[in-house]
């Protein structure tokens, strides 16, 4: 199997898993919803950024010089590692995970597993995968066009989620925030 074929297969699995999640893990009718269109914004930003990044990645400008293949392989590894982190986070939350911002009837604050280190490991995993996707093209412009707008959309969503979690869990969530970082362990 060629490198390009492996990237395409993993990308298709990635997209299919996100479509699958968006179909089966929406909040229920009895859940309190606070999404403020953030899910729609994320999907639109991802669609535009990834399409533009892929297009630009296939152009003749912005490419890394020497060592481009190492960058591409590293990008592929990041895609896979990011997907693993995202799914570990989702499976840790179990039924509490929804694709829209919501508080379920039996919602509890999860602070174990990957949530011991990060408040938003699912988004961190996605961002790692998007960084990897940009790197697969070994193109500076592709990396920036894919990663920066998507990171902005996720930061908007994180702000909404954190407001909802503070409103629901109060000082318990604030104490959790003081002992963890949002996306990058020990940094941010």
Secondary structure, DSSP 4 states (H G I P E B T S, - for coil): --HHHHHHHHHHHHHHHHHHHHHH-PPPTTSEE--TTHHHHHHHHHHHHHHHHHHHHTSSSSB--TTHHHHHHHHHHHHHHHHHHHHHHHHHHGGG--SS-EE-TT-----SGGGGTBS-HHHHHHHHHHHHHHHHTTBHHHHHHHHHHHHHHHHHHHHHHHHHHHHHHTHHHHHHHHHSBSSSTTT-
